[in-house]
């Protein structure tokens, strides 16, 4: 009940704010929500043993010392000595309160890490993983964890070697946008699909807190999302992915490619992600914008359909007494190699509503990844961790599959 009340107060305090600076508004709400669970001051626990999960032996010792100093200064009759003892008590009390805040914050971070690391990112063999130096392109080896993180990020999240070309405006008025507002009912359905214990992104807000943000004021929440969709804005604060590294099986972990990065995006941003993805899927499928030979990341299609397609072709060729040769291509590091300038060009020319084009183009701008104390941008490859990513891959790949190689060659 206390959590719901705190979140409700935060949302209602900003409910009258306009969306002219929506990035700042969302950042403030996220920070206020986190701050509401981290006390600015702390009252000492009662005399009985503290039952809080964050309580430690160190806090118990510090509390006892603080209380002892308070009793000493209160009993002192000499005014000058009393002032000295009171100063000692005040100093110890401040240290005690500061320790409480640090302990609670550390416990909260530990909880977030346990949700992601122990449940999602534990190595199958349950062995401890020690991050060591990796080999750079010049065959030198990184000497510290900061350089190792940086090298791994540069490999998996590359920056384009050429400057991106500014995109032309897609739509100039509301008629061009062909915008249909999202309803509170639809948003609630999307939010219900988020697991309550879903790992928090860099903002620190888990899925259950995002749900409370919605239910605190569904009308304001819906108005915010309609503004973002109509304006073609994907908030910057939702574009940063927290990266966790998973070592690949049977690798010596001496190269960046020996690690598989998992991108954890802010849960609040995932609601907008899923809303866009649902609309994008509808347009791509209802307008038949993807070639029928695309089977991946599409509803009611799978590898079984692709295999059946191959089987039918081979059987038909056998009846004609033709010899069939199968050539398969494995695109190494494919998702990380997509050129954003080319992807933007394909998004701009595809037959989608203007508002969808706008927000998808904005989705690809100024994206960043974070690990340890490093946060850096990238401008190449399909953004990982987002349900929009697979559809962007299909759009990017569509032209290649459409190439006609002749009547005797089936793609």
N, C-alpha and C positions, 0 to 999 in steps of 0.2 A: 504493500500500500504506500509506503514511504517513497519507493522508487517511482511509482506512477504519479504521485503528487509532485515530486521534484521535476519530472519530465514535463508534466502538464503545465507547471508554472513557467518553465523555460520556453516552451512553444508559445504559450499565450502571451508571454512578454514580448515576443517578436511577431505575433500574429498581425499586428497593424503595420509592420514595416513593408515598404514596397520591395520589388525585386530588381530595382535598378542596379544594385551591386550584389547580385545573387551569390557570387563566390564568397564574398566577405560574410554575408548573412549565414550561409551554411557553415562556414568555418567557425563563426562565433557560437552557433548553436551546438556544434560538435564539441568545442572546447568547454562551453558551459555545462554540457551534459557530463563530460568526463570529470570536470571540477566538482560537480555535485556529489560525486562519490569519493572524492579525496578531500578530507576535512582541512580547513584552513587553521583550525585550532582544535585541540583535543582535551577532553576532560579526563582526569585520572580515573582508572577503573575502580570499582568499589573494593572493599577489603577482601571480599571473597575472591577466589581464583578466577581470573578472567576467562570466559569461554569463547572469546572471539578467535576465529581461525588465524588471524594475523598476530596473535599474542605470542611473544617469545620470552625465553629466560632472560635475555638481555634487557628487555623492557621491564620485567619484574624487578630486576636488581636496580635499574635506574629509578623506578617508581619508589622503591623502599628508601633509596638514598635521598630522593627529593623530599619525601615526607619527614625523614629524620632531620634534614636541614631546616625544614619549616618549623618543626617543634623546637629546635634549638634557638632559633631567632625569636620565636614568640615567647619563650620563657626568659630570655635575657632581659635583665633590669637596667643595665648600664646602657645609656642612649647611644654612645659612640660605638661600643661593641655590637649593640643591636643592629646598627646600620651596616656594619661589616658582615655580620651573619645573614642579614636580609639580602645583601647583594650576592652572597654565595648561594643562597637559596634561589633567588631569581635566575641566576645563571644556570643552575642545575635544572630548574623548572623549564627554562627555554630549551635546553638540550634534550630534555625528556619529551617535550611536545614535538620537537623537530624529529626525534627518533621515531616517534609514533607515525608521523606523516611519511617518513622514508620507508618504514616497515610496511605500512599499508600499501603504498605505491608499488614497492617491490613484490608484495604478495599478489597484487592485481596483475602485474606484468607476468609473474610466474604462472598465474592461472591462464592468461591468454596464451602463453607459450605452451602450456601443458595441453591445451585444447588442440593446438595445431601440431606440435611436435610429437606428442605421445600417441595421438590417435591417427593423424594423417601422415606424418613424415618419419615414422620410426622405421629404421632399416629392417628388412625382413629377418636378418640373422641376429637382430638385437645386439649387435656389437657396437661399441663406442666408435664414433667417427671423429677423427682429428683432422681438421683442415690444415693442409700443409701447402708448401710452395708449389706453384704450377709453372709450366714452361711457357714463356712468351714466344712470339713469332721469331725473334732474333736468337732463340735458344737460351736466353738468360732465364733465371728462375727467380720468382718473387721471393722476397726475404721477410715479409711481414703480412699479417692478415689483411690489412687495408689494401695492399697492392694485389693480394690474391683475389679478394672480393672484386676489385676493380677490373682485373684481367678477365675474370669469369663473366662479369656483367658485359664487358666490351665484346666478348665472343657471342654471348647469347642474345644480347640486345644491341645490335650494331647501329651506328649512325650512318646515314646516307653519305656517300662520298661527294655528292653534288648538292648544291642548294636546291631546296624545293621551290617549285614554281607557285606563286600565289594563285589561288582559285578564284574564278569569276563568280559573282553573285548568282545564286541559283534562282531565287525568287525575290521579288521586290514588293509584293503586297499580299494581303491575306487571301485573295482569290487564287493567286499563283500557288500559295502554300497548300491549298486543298486540305486544310487541317481539320481533323475530327478530334474533339477533346476526349481525354481519358476520363473515366468515371471513378468515383470512390469505390464502387463495387469491384471494378476491374483491378484497381490498385490493391484492394484488400486481398483479392485472389492471388495476386503476384506475391504479396508479402507473406501470405499464409504458406507459400511454397518455400520460404526461407527457413532453414532449420534454426530453431531457437539457440542452439549452441554453436552455430556457424562461426568459424574462426573470424576474428576481427581483422580488419585491414590496418593500415597505418594510422587511421583515425582512432583506433582503440574501441570502437563501438561494435559489440557482437550483435548477432541477428535478433536476439530477444529485445535488445534496447531499441533497435530500429522499428520493431513492431510497436513498441510503446510510443515512439515518436509519432507514428501514424495514428494510433488510437487516441492520443492526447488531443488531436484536432484534425480529423479526417478532411474537413473542408479546406483548411489551410494547406495541408499536405497535398491535396489534389490540385489546388490552385498553383502551388509551386511547380508541380510536375507539368501541368499544362503550359505554364509560362516557359519552362525549359524546352519543351517539345516545340511550341509555337515559335520561339525565338531562335531555335537551332543552337542551344547552348548545352554542352555537356560540362558541368562544373569542373574546374581545374583540380579542386580538392579530391575529386573522385577518380582522377587519372593516374594517381601514383599507386603502384603495386608494391606490396611488401613481398620480397623474394626469400624463399627458403630453398636451400639446396639439398637435393637427394643424390647420394652417390650411386652410380650405375653398378650393376652386378659385375663382378670379376674384372674390375678396373683398378689400376694402381693409384688413381686420383692425382696424377701428375700433370694432367692437361685439362683445360677448361671444359672440353667436351666430355670429360669423365663424370660431369655433374649434370643432373637434370633439374632445371629451375622450376619451382612451383610459385606462381604469382597469386597472391592473396589480395584481392581488391576490397575497398570499403563496402560493407554490406548495404549501406544506404544507396551507394551508387549502383549496386547490383539490381535494385528495384527499377531504376531507370534503364539499366542494361536490358533487363528482361522485357520491359515495356516496349522498348525499341525493337528488340529481337522478334517479339510476337507480331508487330506490325510489318516488319521487314519480311518475315517468313510469309505472311499473308500476301503481300504484293508480289514477291518472287514466284510463289506457287500459283496464285490466281491469274496472273498475267503471263504465265509460262515464260518467264524471263531466263530461266536456266535450261540448258539443253537436257534432253531426256537421258543422256548417257552419264549424267552426274548422279551418283548414288550416295555419296557421303554427306553427312550432316543435313539430311532432308527427311521430312516426316514420311512414314510408311515406305521408306526405302532403306536398303542395307546392303552389305556385301553379298548376301544371298541372291539378291536381284542381279548384281553384277556377274556372279558366277553362273546364274541361270542364263543370262544373256550370252556369255561365252559358250556355254554348253549348246544352246540352240544354234549358234553360228557354226560350231564344229560339226554338229549332226547334219545341218543343211549342206555343208561343204562335202561331207562324206557321201551323201546321196548323189552329188554331182561328180563324185570320184575326184575331188580336189584335195590337195595336201594343205593342211592348216599349220601355220607357224605362229606361235604366241611369243610376243615380245613384251616384257614388262619393264617399267622404269621406276626406280626408287629415287625420289628427289631428296637428296641429303640436305638436312637442315632447311627444308622447304619453307616452313612457317617463318623462319627468321630471315629469309632472303627476299621477301616481297618488297618491291619498290613502291614507296608511298606515293610518289608523283604519278606513277602509272595507275596505282589503285585509285587515287583521287580522280584521275581522268575517267576511269571506267565508271565510278560512282556518278560522276557528273553527267555522263551520257546515257545511263540506263534509265528506263521508263519508270521512275519512282516519283512519288509526291515530293514537291519542293521542300517541305519541312523535314522529311526524312533524309533527303540529300544533305541539307544544311547541318543537321545534327550529327550525321555520320562523318561528314568532313571535319566538323569540330571535334568529334571523338578522336580523330587521328592527329590532332594538333597538341604539341607540348606535353606528350606523355612522358612519365618518368618511372623509374624503378628504384627501390630502396633496399639496402641490406647493410646491417651494422651501422656505421656512421656515414655511409655513402648514399647519396641520392643523385642520380644522373639521368639525363634525358636520352631518348633513343628515337630514331626516325626511319626505321626500316623493320619489316617483318610484321606478321599478324599479331596484334596485341593479345597476350596470353591471359588466361583467367576470366575472360569475358565471353558470354554466350553469343555476342555479336561476331566474335572472331571467326568461327567456322563459316559463317555466311559471307563474311568478307573474303575468305579464302575461295569459296565457290564463285563469287563474282569475279575475283582476280583470275581464276583458272578457266572461266567459261569460254573465252575466246580461243584458247589453245585447243580445247576439246572440240570446238566447232570446226576446226580446220578439216577440209575434205581431201583425203589422200587418194581418192579414186574408188571405183566400184568394188574392187577386190580387197580393199583394206577396211576393216572395221575398227573404229576407235573403241 
